């Protein structure tokens, strides 16, 4: 049998990474526009069903640095495959869930796959030639947003044609295939970073994230000035400060705080955080706005499918911009690309603030 060329092998590796990331990002957003349907099907309350989203985000927030650290210690390929297996098993349990508690537990398992993105970037860095890495990273990063947008678009047709269980069956099939393909296609790298995971930083990270997300998710019902909300927010702040202190003194930190102090690192992380908040706020807000009955004074009274289609241009443009970001960075520099992207997004949101009476404006 002829051996594949290096270029062909890189294409196969990239395809496997892309399928895994796409499935992960689909699981982030498929449920967002159909939460009301899930609430009715599982006979639960609105405040309870939102934990189906919160539990997934919380688990992913905790396991992303843990899985990334395990990838450094054990090798990125086996940990990447394990993350895909966790996504697949979590999706299987979610598809079979008979009540909201089981569905929430399944979403926690899916959150273990949160380490897929840093692990995929690590595989690219280990296996691709240096001149190809930035373009490949840009394309994979754009797929997280594309998958999230595609999930919002596809949720309505899937639920209307089949039922909400297929929101999990489809990603389960994708992640299962990707896990097998990753085991076969991705080379086993000899690059390792000796070390271990200290339990205390992981526990503190979990604690302050739980306190913060519970406060943010319950505040609309409890009230932002209620004792419970304020106590959780203060507790999250105190525990986060303890976590930073422990990480700085730890011999095996989950997050290298010395590196995080570098201007090039913390500024990029801050920009990524704020841009992510803006993007996912739009993914959550626009479908609800479009589905609001006209009798309320705003909205269009659209169905789930139509509200998802309004986000389709956003998804398409994110894919295209991600594909060209590597080349643009090489020509004009990363700082200029980030500035252009942020200014473009700012302009779009500013227009949306004042022009939202017609669907074409959205």
C-alpha positions, 0 to 999 in steps of 0.5 A, a space after each residue: 500500500 502506498 504511504 500517504 503524503 505528509 499533506 494528505 495526512 495533515 488533511 485527514 488530521 484536520 478533518 478529524 479535529 474539525 468534526 470533533 469540534 463541530 460536534 462539541 459546538 453543536 451540543 452547546 447550542 442545539 438546545 437553546 432555541 427549544 428549551 420550552 419544548 424540552 420543558 414541556 416534554 419532561 414536565 419540569 419548570 422553566 428555572 429547572 430546565 435552564 440547568 440543562 444549559 448551565 450544567 453543560 457550561 459549568 462542566 466544560 469550564 471546569 474540565 477544559 483546563 483539566 483536560 488540557 493539562 492531562 493532554 500535556 502529561 499523557 499525550 494529546 491524542 489519547 486525551 482527545 479521544 477520551 474527550 470525544 468518547 465522553 461527548 458521545 456517552 453523554 449524548 447517548 444518555 441525554 437522548 435516552 433521558 427520562 427526566 430532567 435530572 438524568 438529562 442534566 447529569 448527561 450534560 455534565 458528562 458532555 462537558 468533559 469534552 470541553 477540553 477538545 479545543 485546546 487539545 486540537 490546537 495542541 495537536 496542530 502545533 505538534 503535527 503541522 509545519 509552523 507556517 500552516 499552524 496559524 491558518 489551521 487554528 483560525 479555521 478550527 476556532 471559527 468552527 466553534 462559532 459556526 457550530 454554535 450558529 448551525 445548532 441554532 439554525 438546525 434545532 427547529 427543523 430537527 425537532 419539527 421533523 423528528 423530536 428533541 431526542 435527535 438533538 443528541 442522537 446526531 451529535 452522538 453519531 458524529 462524536 463516535 465516528 470522530 473518536 474512532 477516526 482520531 484513534 486511527 488518523 492522529 499520530 501518537 506524539 512523543 511530546 510530553 510535559 512531565 507533571 501531575 494535577 494537584 487536587 486543590 487547584 481543581 477543587 477551588 476552580 470548580 467551587 468558584 465557577 459553581 458559585 458564579 454560574 449559580 448566582 448568574 443563572 438564579 439572579 433573575 428569579 432571586 433578584 440581583 440584590 437578594 442575599 443569596 445572589 450577593 453571597 454567591 457572588 462574593 463567595 465566588 470572588 473570594 474563592 477565585 482569589 484563593 485559587 489564584 494564590 494556590 495556583 501561583 504557589 503550586 508546583 503543578 498549576 492547572 493555569 500558569 499564573 506567571 504566564 497569564 501576567 504577560 500582556 500578550 496573554 491576558 489581553 488576548 484572553 480578555 478580548 476572547 472572553 468579552 467577544 465570546 460573551 457578546 457572540 453567545 448573548 446574540 445567539 441566545 437573544 436573537 431567537 427569543 426576540 424573533 419568537 416574541 409575539 408582535 402583540 408585545 410591541 416588538 418581535 415577529 412571532 416567528 417559529 423556532 425554524 425561522 428564528 434560527 434561519 435569521 442567524 444563518 448569515 452570521 454563521 456563514 460569515 463566521 466560517 468565511 472570516 475564520 478561513 481567511 483570518 490566517 492569511 490576513 494575519 500574515 499580511 497585516 498582523 494579528 493586532 490589526 485583524 483583531 481590531 478590524 473584527 471587533 470594530 466590525 462587530 461593534 458596528 453590527 451590534 450598534 446598528 441592531 440596537 436601533 434598527 430591528 423593526 424588520 427581519 431583513 435588518 436583523 
